[in-house]
Amino acid sequence: MNTTKSYSKIYRFIHWSIAIAFTLLLLTIFLRLTWMNKNHMADIIGNYLSQTNQSLSQDELIILAKKIRQPMWQWHVYIGYVLVGLFALRFTLPFFGEMKFQNPLQKNLTNKEKFQNWTYLIFYVCVVASLVTGLIIEHGPKALRKQIEDWHKLSIYYLVAFIVIHLTGILISEFTHQKGLISKIISGSKHTL
């Protein structure tokens, strides 16, 4: 059995923690945009109340719907705090020789490596922007909240795009020139027979 380059435990911990946190964030966003949409929930509540000869105004129904989904949305905030910590750790680790950043402007890189490095650089810039806007929404001045929320909502687009690019790249690598890449990020080393 021949073992090639391996990923450290801290690298794998950070990688999978970030992946899980982003998945949970996407779940809260998906729920908010679909089944737990305030207007959809208000309609369900309003229909039920009308069947029992009760009624609330549309504004009251929206307020009730927001209160019902508030605990789920609070998890979005908690996961955001976890991501702030994970990315603070991620950006600190290169100073200790772990998880170094790859410079896309470095000479002697292949086009594939340049694309990968630019993709990660753009992803990190977008993540920092999302985390900062999220913190401003939670702790910043209320006067900026609406504008910042609009910017923060754009996060879903870069995140979904990055996930698609990332998973596509992994699958292409796994089935072409980097066989064992998936097992390497799970177990820490790639084993070939």
Sequence and secondary structure as in RCSB ss.txt:
>XXXX:A:sequence
MNTTKSYSKIYRFIHWSIAIAFTLLLLTIFLRLTWMNKNHMADIIGNYLSQTNQSLSQDELIILAKKIRQPMWQW
HVYIGYVLVGLFALRFTLPFFGEMKFQNPLQKNLTNKEKFQNWTYLIFYVCVVASLVTGLIIEHGPKALRKQIED
WHKLSIYYLVAFIVIHLTGILISEFTHQKGLISKIISGSKHTL
>XXXX:A:secstr
 EEEEE  HHHHHHHHHHHHHHHHHHHHHHHHHTTT HHHHHHHHHHHHHHTT    HHHHHHHHHHHHHHHHHH
HHHHHHHHHHHHHHHHHGGGGTSS    TT TT  HHHHHHHHHHHHHHHHHHHHHHHHHHHHHS GGGHHHHHH
HHHTHHHHHHHHHHHHHHHHHHHHHTT TTHHHHHHHSEEEE 
